[in-house]
Amino acid sequence: MPGRRRHISDDVKRMVVRMNEQDELPSRAQIRDYTDVAESTQRRILALHNQTGEVSKKPV
């Protein structure tokens, strides 16, 4: 069964980054419950943010 793909707004992606940067780190499961963003997607968002400082890839 293919994964359900949906657009995640930059605001929600920034929320994931901010929640991850808090002093008392919520778990990825807690972030998922609050934002409805899968843990694997959270990892991709955070990796992109760490590499580029952005939460979305720029169109080519």
N, C-alpha and C positions, 0 to 999 in steps of 0.2 A: 504494500500500500504506500503510495507516494506521500511524502510529508505535506502538510498543509502550508502553503506559502501565502504570506500576507505582507502587506507593506507595514513596516514599523516606522513611525515618525521619528524624526531626529530628536524631538523633545523627549520621547520615551527612551531613546538610546542614550541621551545625555543623562536621564534619570538613572539608568542602569549604571553608568560610569560614576555618577555622584554617590549612589548607594554603595557601590563597591569601594569607594575611597573613604567612607566614613571610618572614624576611629573604632567604633564597635561594629565590626564587619558583619552584616547580615549574611546568612548563607545564600548560595545561589538559589536554593529551593525557596527561601523566603522572598528573594527578589523576584523569582518566577511567579510566586503566588500573588505578589503585589502588582507586577507589571504585565503578566501573561506573556513573558518573553522566555522561551526555552533556554535551558542552561547552555546548550551547545551554541545557540545564537548569542548568548551573553559573552561566551568566550571569544567568539569572532568579533563582536563589537569592541571588547576590551583590547584584543590584539591589534585591531585597526587603530584604536585610539592611542595605544602605546607607541605604535610605529609612526603615525602621522599627526596625532593631536586632533584628528577629526573623528566623527562618528559615522560618516557616510563616505563612500567612494565618490570621487568627482567623475562626472560623465566625461567620456573621451571624445 
